[in-house]
Amino acid sequence: MPLEIMFFDMFKKNLFATDFLKLFIFNEINLAKSGSLSFLMQVLADKSTAFDYYDATLGQIVKKPIHPNFRFVATQNPEGVGRKPLNEALRNRAIELYTPGYSDAELVALLHSRYPGLHESDGTLAANIVHLYRALADGMR
């Protein structure tokens, strides 16, 4: 299911107004369509307690309440194909945390932990996979 459909489906089901969901995670926010982000801006406005939502079943715009403990987490990889910088208005509503990428040694260890069969090779297969990954990533920049 595309991210934007999942995003709007959550609003449609009114999950923001329940105790069930107080945290919303938007993965790869810088790949989202601008319509999703403008809709999100309304929800994140400083004084918002509700947002306008077009209910297709009613054929009209309705107000949907936002849970008072609503929290929003967005993730993004800043580089890569199709990624756009976030606009300043959205960035001003956020606390940005940067984490470094994995080192080659960490990637090799992750591959070995996830795929134990890689140990059965001469020990260089995981390192070769990481090397190929780095070469492809560098070629996309």
Disulfide bonds with the S-S distance in Angstrom:
none
